Amino acid sequence: MEEFSIRGEWFLPGNSNVSHGELSFSEDGILLRLSSWLPGSLIYAFVEFEIIHGISNTGEKITLLNNWPNEINTIKSNTVLRGMHLDNKDELIFHEFTFESQLLNNIIGITGFKKVNNNYNSAEIHYQLPEDIKFNINNIGTGVWVFNYDNSTINKPFDISCVQKISLQIKFNDLLSYEKLFEHFDAFFQFLTFVCQNTPSIEALFFHVIPKNEQEEFVEGNKIQILFTENRLNKIKKEDFVNIENGFLFKLKDVDNFDSKISKWFELDKVIEPSLNILFETFLKDYSFNENSFLNQCQALELLHRRLYNIKESDLRLHDKRLKEILDSIEDTSYKKWLSEKLNYSHEPSLRKRLRELFLEIDKVEIVKRINPDKDFIESVVNNRNYYTHYDTTLPKGALKNKQLWKLTIKLKILLIIIILKRMGFDDTFLNSNSISNLSSRYLFAFK
């Protein structure tokens, strides 16, 4: 989002006394610098202010959420609502959001520029606005990629340009609370992060609100802008679009039946969130590595398997029967208790078995064949995980280190990405096509 600053009056809900100051939004976060401390609050007490109200010098209403003292007369905020005063987050319900980012052009891959001729003495540009693209998200709502263009310089005699813009609009089937709204927005934002293998910058984010209080001056369809601190990953900046595009997993124009893919993502996002968080952390630290990077990838795959695969009921019954027979054969109660604790999770599959089952899902994919996750590969993963977790000095060939361990880690990361794509509904034909060729070229060094 673009940086900005707003001067105005700031006060706590229900307090008529104000403090003058300036609100700034930048890469450093959201900061409110005051001329004096907020009337009605303890001076410089390190307590959180859930809500602060503001009125800008131009009359705009502003609400700051989740605020805490940062320095003398300075408050750091987590979220800004532009366009209204809110006394309680529960006052609002939402039914739609609009998301804008220039990066959406690169993600979708559709352009309206039909003809561009440029030679030494003339230039000709023809642009036709593409049709909007609609899609459905099962049990959640409908979305549309909206195409537009900015021709603000067309009428200038010495400076002519035309910029295509795309926004994403999602309208929900049900009215949503503040928390539920952000749960859905975050799921879509994580989808874009997964496709980009980095965090897209947000240029504008608007939410359509319906206040529960019927006396409120706002009505259905009223639009407020919500800004929040983005600190999860390294954001893609506009000047990096060309270079970073080479790292995209695919472009949406190449995806058939996008409705089912995005619907499946919303289902997966809830289930495999811990694995996704580990994966997204690597997007920030692609070229930063230590032993924990390897252990994290092992954990991401282990968590993925645990959440996607169910242990058979018959296997659980057999395990319980065996466990009971073993414990019943022990007379000493202290030994029995000790052994029972040790065997408490003995029904869980080993890392070796989990990896074997996961890799069987994707064994027809060409990049997976290049990695060749066979018995030796899995043994290497398990042995090195045991070494770096338990410092197992009995490892037959010694633990991998530095570059070799890094390569093994990258291969696990690729396998994790392919499994997620497979679970989203991408078939082997797509996974073997040029659509995801960027994945192998991005991590080419892991195969050398």
N, C-alpha and C positions, 0 to 999 in steps of 0.2 A: 504494500500500500504506500501511497505517496506520503512523505513526511508533511506535517503541518503543525501550526501552533495557534491557539485560540486564547485571547484575553477576555476576561470576564469576572463575574462575581461567583463565589463558591460558598456553599453552606451545607449544613447537615439537615436532613429532612425534619420538618417541624420546627426549625429554628429560623427566626426572621433576621438574625444578625449575620452579616456576610463578611468574607475576607476577599480582597482583590488578589488576582494572580493570573498566571499563564499556564495553560495546559499544552504540553508538547507531545507529539507522536513521532518517534523516529526508531532507528535500529537499536537505540539504547533502551527502548521500551516506552511506557506511558508515564510521564512525570508531570505532577502539578506543583508548580513553584508559587508559594503564597507570600504576600507582603507581611502577613501576620498569621498566627495560628488560628485554626478553625474555631469560631466562637461556639461555646457549649461543649467542648471536649477537653480532656485533661491535657495540659501543655506537655508536648513532646513524649507523652506516654507511649510505650511501644505496644499499642493495641490496634487491632484491625478495625477499620471503618468499613462496614459492609457496603454502605451506599453514601455517596456524596453527590449533591446536586450542583449544577452550574447554569448560569445564563450568560451567554457570550455578549460582547459589546454590540453585536448585530441582532440580538434577541433570540438566538437559537437555544433551545433547551438541551441540556446535556446531563447524563447520569453516568457516574463512575462506579464500577462494581469491584469489590474485593480490593480494598486500599489499605496500605500500611505505611507508617512513617519511614522515610528513607534517610533524610538529613534534617537539619534545622529548617523549619518552614517548607519542607519538601515532602511530598507524598508520592509513592509509587502505586500505580493502578494496574489491574489485570485486564479490565475490559471497559470500553467506552461505548455508550449508547448515545448516538446523535439523533435528536429529533423529539425527545420526550423526557419527562421526569417520571421516575419509577421509584415507588416507596418499598416495593417488595417484588422479587423476581416472579412470585406466584401470581402477580396481578395480570401477567400477559400470557396469551396463548398465540401460537404461530401456525401459519398454514402454507407458507411459501418462502423460499429464499432465492436470491439472485447472486451469482458469483461471477466476477469479471477478472480475467487475467489475459494478458497478451500471449502468454504461453499456450493458451487453448488452441490458437492457430496451429502451433507446432504439433500439439498432441493429436488433433483431429486430422490434420494433413490435407484439408480441402481448401482450395483457393478460388476466388472469383476472377482472378486475372487470367483472361483468355488469350490475350495477345499483347506481347511487349516487344516492339521493334526499336532498336536503338543503333544508330550508325553515326558517322562523324558529323553529319549536318542536320539530323532530324531525329525525333523520338515519337513513338505512337504507343499509347496504352489503352487497352480495352478491358473494362471491368464489368462483370455481371454478378449481382448479388446472389450467392447460392441460396437454395431453399433451406429453411430451418429443418432440423432433424429431431424427430420426436422418439421417445423411448419410454418403456414402462419398467418400474421396479416393483416386483411382486410384493403385495400387501403393504406397500409403503406409499407409492404415489407415481406421478408421471413427470418426466423431464423433457426438456427441449434445449438443443443447442441453437441459439439465436445468432444469426449472422447480421452484421451491420458494417458500416464503413464510415470513416471520418474523412470528409473532403473539405475541411475548413480552409485549406489554402488554394482550392481550385480557382477562385476568382482573383487571386493575387497575380499581378502581371509577371513577377520575377521568381515566384516560388510556388510550384504546383506539386501536390502530393496527394496520395489516396492510401489510407491505411485500413485494412480489413480488421474488424474486431468481432470477437465471439464471446458471448456470455452464456452461462448455464443457468437455467431456471428449473427449479423442482417444486412442484405443488404436491402437498401431501394429502393422502386420503383422509386422514384424521387430523384434528386440531392437536397441536403438540405443546407441551410445557417447554420452558426454557432449557431444562436439562435434556429432554428428549430431542429437542431441535438440534442441539449441539452434538448429540450422539449420532444423529443421521448425517449432519454436515461433516463431522469428523470422519465417518465411514467413507464418504465420497472423496474427501480431501486425501485420505490414505490411499484410495484407489489411484488418484492422480499421482501421488508420491510413488506408488508401486510402478506405475507405467513409466514415469520420468526417471526413476531410480535417484530421485532427489526431491526436495520440497519446492513446489511451485510458489512463486511470489503471488500475493493477493493484491490486486489493484483496487478492487472495490467489493464489498460484501454487504448486501441489503437483506433485511428480513421483513416480511409482511406480517403485521401484527393485528390481533383482535383483542382489545382490552376486555377483561371480564367485567369491569365496572361500566355499566351501561351509561353512566353520567359522564364518562370520560369524553373529551373532545375528539378523540381519535375514532375512526370508523374502520370497518373491514376494508382491507386493501391498502391501508396506510402503510407507508414504507419507512423503516428506520434503518440507519446504518450502525452496524456493530463492528467495533475494531478491538482486537485483542492482541496480546503479545505473542509472537511466534518464536519459540525458542527450542523447538524439538530438533530441527536439522538445519543444514546450510541451505538457505533459500537460493533458488535460481534467479539471477538478476537478468534484466532485459539484455544487457550487453553480452551475456553468456549464451543466448538462445541458440545461436548457430552451432557452437561447439558442443553444448550439452545435448542437442537433439540427436547426436550420434550415439548417445547412451540410452535412448528410449527403448523400451522393450518392443513396442509396436506402435502403429498409428491407428486411430479408431476407424479410419476409412477402410482399413484392411480387415476389420472384424465383422464377420457375419453374425446375425442374431445377437446384437449387442444387448437387447433386453434380458436375455437369459444369463449372459455373462455378468452384467452389473447386478442382477438380482442375486446370483450366486455369490458374488463378492460381498454383498450386504449380509448374507448368511454366514459366510466364512469369517468376515471381519470380527464378528462377536465371539466366534469359537476359538480362533487361532491368534487372538490379539497379542499374547506374549511372544509368539514366534515372529509376528510382524514387527513388533517393537525392536526385537533384536536385529532383524533384517534391516529396518530403516536406519538403525544406528550405524550399520556398516556403510550405508550410502554416504554418510558424512565422513567416514574414516576409511575410505577405500584404500588409501595408500599409507595408512597408519596401522601398525600391526604389532601385537605381542601374543604371548601364549593364551591370554584370556580371549582374544579374538577367535582362536580355534575352539576353545571350550564353549564359547557362546554359540557358535554355529552348531556344535554337537547338541547343545541344550535346545536350540531352536527346532532342530529336527526331532529330537526326543519329545518335546512338548507337542509338536504338530501331530506326531503319531499317537500320542496319548489321547489327544482330543478328537482325532478323526477315526480312530479304530476302536471298536468295542471288543472287550474280551468276551469270548463265547461263554454263555451260561453253563454249558456242559463242562468247560474247562475249569470254571470257578467252582462248580460242585465237586469235581474230581480233586481239585487242589484242597478244598476244605476237608474232604474226606481223608486225604493223605495227611494233612496237617494234624487233624484230630487223632489219627492213629499214632503218629509220631509222638505227640505230646502225652497221649495216654500211656505210652510205653515207658515214660519217665516218672519215677517215683519221687525223687527229690523235688520239692515245690520250688526251691530257689532256682534250680537248673531249668525247670519247666518254664518259669516266668522269664528267665533270661533268653531261652531259646524261642519262646513265643514272640518276644519283642524283636528278636533277630529275623524271624520268619514272617513278620507282620505284612511285608510287601513282597513276599516271595512269589506271589501270583503275577506280579508285573513282568512283562517281557523284558529281556535284556536289551541293551543298546544294539547289540549285534542283530538280534531278531527284528527289532524295530526298523533298522536301516535296511535290512534285507527285504522286508515287506514294502517299505516305501519305494525302494528303487525298482521293484517289480512293476509298479504302476507306470513307470516312464521308460522302460527298457527298449521301447521302439523309437525313441527320439534320438536323432543323430548326434546332438551334442552330448547326450548321456552316453552314447556308445563310445564317443571320444574319451570321456572320462573313465569309462569301463569300471563301474562300481561292482566288481566281482568279489569273490571271497577274500582275495589278498588286499583289495582296497578297503573293504569293511574291517578286516583284521587290523590294518594300519590305523584306521580311525579309532577303533576300540582300544588298541594298545597305547596309542598316544594320549587318548583321553584318560586312560587309567594312570599313565605316567604323570601327566601334568595335574591330575586331581589328587592322586594318592602317593605320588613320587615312587612309583613301582620300578625299582632298579633292576628287576628280573626281566625286563623287556628284552626279548631275544636279540634284536638287531640294533638296539639303542633307539632313543627317541629322535624324531625328526626335529630339526631346529631351523631357525631363520627362514631362508628362502624356500626350502622344501616344505616346511610346515605352513608357510604362507600359501603356497600353491595348493596344498591339500585343503586349506581353509576356503580358498576361493572356489574350488570344485564343489565343496559342500554347499556353499552359498548358491552356486548355479543350480545344483540339484534341488535345493529348497525352492528357488524361483520357479523351476519347471514343474515341481509338484503342485505348487499353488496355482499355476496356469492350468494345469490338468484338472484340478479340482474346480476351477471356474468354468470348465466345459470346453476348453480349447482342445481340439483333437490332434492326433499325431501329424496329420497332413499340415495343419497350421504351424505346429511346433517345429516341423521340418522345413518350413518354407522360408523365403527370404524375409518374411515379415518380422521375424525375431533374430535375424542375422546379427543385429547389433550386439546381442548378448554375448556371442562367441568372440566378436571382434573387440569388444570392450575388455574382455578378460583373456585375450590371446596369450598374454605372458604366462598364464597358468598352465599352458599346454606345451611350453618350450622346455 
